[in-house]
Structures are given as structure tokens and as C-alpha cells.
Amino acid sequence: MLTALLDALASLPAPLVLLVAALVLVAESGTLVGIALPGSTLLVALGLWSHTAPDALLPAIAVAAAGTVTGAHVSRWRGRSHQDGLGSASGSPGRWRRAVQARAVRAQHWLAGRSPAATAVLLACGHWAAAARPLMPRIAGGAGVPYRIAGPAMVASGTAWAATFVLLGNSVGAHVLTHGTWAPIALVVLLIGGLLLQSRRRSVATGSAVR
């Protein structure tokens, strides 16, 4: 996939490459379809592509950061307005949609119960995992997480994610695709596991106090 992307990018004008990359990253971070889009691969390809265009590295980082942060804001807005139907029951949804809505509502309630600091950290870390990237802001929006908590986390994490993968692509290329994406995913899993364990301990402590 990386080779095909580079072959396609090398023959296109730099402004067009950056525009297409920005649009893909908005969709990747802002829509449910984004789960299937190759965001990290695209950033690595942009880093490699920056060798072929003069002074393209900084514009590539800036455009990538703007695209993915914009997508995160779109996702949050859709969650707040229920534009995707998650967390809201409109009409008579089918079995699959009801199941998705139920899971979304549970996730929103769970996130709403986290502290502001934990919520910000979850949003920041979620941007580094492909499946969580378009979902975490959407869930946060549905959970009513204030922008003063979600906004800085989305901007800082999105910018860091874009800059890191473009720079890694510029420096070490395809090696990032096979080794560089597992660490942040593991971090998200460990963080969520720790929060769940903490919640379980609090529940047990509360139950013991009641008895």
C-alpha cells in the first residue's frame, strides 16, 4: 500500500497532494468510515513524499495536523448533535442499529463518569489508535464532555500524532508501519484497563461500606 501511495503522490503537484491528504485525514478522524482509512500509512507516505518536493516537510506536517484536528472536531460535533444516530433512538431502528446505540450509550455514560483529567488523557491517547480516532471525540460529544476539556486534548494530540508520523516517515519510512503503531495502541489498552480496574475497586469498596 505504501509503495502504491508513493507512486501516485510523486506524479502530482504538491498543493494537490496536500489538499487530498487533508481531506482524507478529515474523513479518517471525523467519520465512521475513517476506521477503514489508512491514516498512519498516509502520514508516513507524506513524510517520504516530502523528500521529492522542495521545502515540503513543514507544510506536510501543518496540513496533516490541521486535517486530523478538524476531523476530530467534526466527530465531536456529530456526537453532540447525534448526526450519526449513535446514542439516540429515532424511528424504529433495526437490531444492529439498536445494538450499536446501546453500546454507544454505555460508552458515553462510562466516559461521563471519568474525571476531567482522565477524560482528557483518554481523548488524547485515543487519537493514536486507528479504531478509536474517529470514535473517542464522538463518544465525548455524546457524553457532554465540555470543550474546555475535549478541545485542548484533541488539538494537542492530533498535532502530535500528525507531526510524529510525518517526521518518522521522513526519517525512517516504511519501518514505522510494522513497528511504530503498536506502542500507542498498547498504551490506550493499558490506560482503559487501569481505569476499569480503578472503577471496579471503588465499586467493591462502596459495596463493603454499605454492608
C-alpha positions in Angstrom: 0.0 0.0 0.0 2.8 2.4 0.9 4.6 1.9 -2.5 1.3 2.4 -4.4 0.7 5.7 -2.5 4.2 7.0 -3.1 4.0 6.2 -6.8 0.7 8.1 -7.0 1.9 11.0 -5.0 5.2 11.5 -6.8 3.4 12.4 -10.1 1.1 15.0 -8.6 1.6 18.8 -7.8 2.4 19.5 -4.2 -0.7 21.6 -3.5 -3.0 18.9 -4.8 -1.2 16.2 -2.7 -1.6 18.3 0.4 -5.3 19.1 -0.3 -6.1 15.4 -0.9 -4.2 14.4 2.3 -6.1 17.0 4.3 -9.5 15.8 3.0 -8.6 12.1 3.7 -7.5 12.9 7.2 -10.6 14.9 8.0 -12.7 11.9 6.9 -10.4 9.5 8.7 -10.7 11.3 12.0 -14.2 12.6 11.6 -16.4 9.8 10.2 -17.1 6.2 11.0 -15.8 5.3 7.5 -12.5 6.6 8.8 -11.9 3.4 10.7 -11.1 1.7 7.4 -9.0 4.6 6.0 -5.1 4.3 6.2 -4.4 7.4 8.3 -1.0 6.4 9.7 0.0 5.0 6.3 -0.9 8.3 4.7 1.2 10.3 7.2 4.2 8.0 6.6 3.8 8.4 2.9 3.6 12.2 3.3 6.9 12.0 5.2 8.5 10.0 2.4 6.9 12.3 -0.3 8.4 15.3 1.4 11.8 14.2 0.0 10.6 14.7 -3.5 9.2 18.2 -3.1 11.3 21.2 -2.1 10.6 22.5 1.4 7.5 20.2 1.7 8.1 18.8 5.2 6.7 21.7 7.3 3.7 22.2 5.0 3.0 18.4 5.2 3.1 18.5 9.0 0.9 21.6 9.2 -1.7 20.3 6.7 -1.8 16.8 8.3 -2.3 18.3 11.8 -5.0 20.7 10.5 -6.8 17.9 8.7 -6.9 15.4 11.6 -7.7 18.0 14.2 -10.6 19.3 12.1 -11.8 15.7 11.7 -11.8 15.2 15.5 -13.9 18.4 15.9 -16.3 17.1 13.2 -16.6 13.8 15.1 -17.3 15.6 18.4 -19.9 17.8 16.7 -21.7 14.7 15.3 -21.7 13.1 18.7 -23.2 16.2 20.3 -25.9 16.5 17.6 -26.4 12.8 17.2 -26.0 13.2 13.5 -25.0 9.5 13.1 -27.8 8.1 15.3 -25.4 6.8 18.0 -26.9 7.2 21.4 -30.3 8.4 20.1 -33.2 6.2 19.1 -35.0 7.8 16.2 -37.8 6.0 14.4 -37.7 2.2 14.7 -34.1 1.2 14.3 -33.2 -2.4 13.3 -31.5 -4.9 15.6 -28.0 -3.9 14.5 -28.6 -0.2 15.0 -30.2 -0.8 18.4 -27.1 -2.8 19.5 -24.8 0.0 18.3 -26.9 2.6 20.1 -26.8 0.6 23.3 -23.1 0.3 23.2 -22.7 4.0 22.4 -24.9 4.9 25.3 -22.9 2.7 27.7 -19.6 4.2 26.4 -21.0 7.7 26.9 -22.1 7.0 30.4 -18.8 5.4 31.3 -16.8 8.4 29.9 -19.1 10.9 31.6 -18.2 9.2 34.9 -14.4 9.8 34.4 -12.6 12.8 36.0 -11.7 15.7 33.7 -8.1 14.7 33.7 -8.8 11.1 32.8 -11.2 12.2 30.1 -8.6 14.4 28.6 -6.0 11.7 28.7 -8.3 9.2 27.1 -9.2 11.6 24.3 -5.5 12.3 23.7 -4.4 8.7 23.7 -7.4 7.6 21.6 -6.2 9.7 18.7 -3.2 7.4 18.4 -5.2 4.3 17.8 -6.8 3.9 14.4 -10.2 2.4 15.6 -10.5 4.9 18.4 -9.6 8.0 16.4 -13.0 8.8 14.9 -14.9 7.3 17.9 -13.5 8.9 21.0 -14.4 12.5 20.1 -17.9 11.3 19.0 -18.4 9.5 22.3 -17.1 12.5 24.2 -19.6 14.7 22.4 -22.5 12.4 23.1 -21.4 12.3 26.8 -21.5 16.1 27.0 -17.7 16.5 27.7 -17.1 20.3 27.8 -15.0 21.8 25.0 -12.6 23.2 27.6 -11.6 19.6 28.3 -12.0 18.0 24.9 -10.7 20.8 22.7 -7.1 21.1 24.0 -6.8 17.3 24.2 -7.9 16.9 20.5 -5.7 19.8 19.3 -2.6 18.7 21.2 -2.9 15.0 20.5 -3.9 15.4 16.8 -1.0 17.7 16.2 1.5 15.5 17.9 0.2 12.4 16.1 0.4 14.0 12.7 3.9 15.5 13.3 5.3 12.3 14.8 4.3 10.1 11.9 5.2 12.5 9.1 8.6 13.0 10.7 9.1 9.3 11.2 8.1 8.7 7.6 10.6 11.3 6.6 13.3 9.8 8.7 12.8 6.0 8.7 10.0 5.3 6.2 8.3 2.0 5.9 9.8 0.6 9.1 7.3 2.7 11.1 4.4 0.8 9.6 5.5 -2.5 11.0 6.8 -1.3 14.4 5.7 2.2 15.2 1.9 1.8 15.6 1.7 -0.9 18.3 3.1 1.2 21.2 0.3 3.8 21.2 -2.4 1.1 20.8 -0.9 -0.8 23.7 -0.9 2.5 25.7 -4.6 3.0 25.1 -5.4 -0.6 26.1 -3.4 -0.3 29.3 -4.9 3.1 30.2 -8.5 1.9 29.8 -7.7 -1.3 31.7 -6.3 0.7 34.6 -9.4 3.0 34.7 -11.7 -0.1 34.6 -9.7 -1.7 37.4 -9.9 1.5 39.4 -13.7 1.7 38.9 -14.1 -1.9 40.0 -12.1 -1.3 43.2 -14.3 1.7 44.0 -17.5 -0.4 43.4 -16.2 -3.2 45.7 -15.2 -0.6 48.4 -18.6 1.0 48.2 -20.4 -2.3 48.5 -18.3 -3.3 51.5 -19.1 0.1 53.2 -22.8 -0.4 52.6 -22.7 -3.8 54.3 
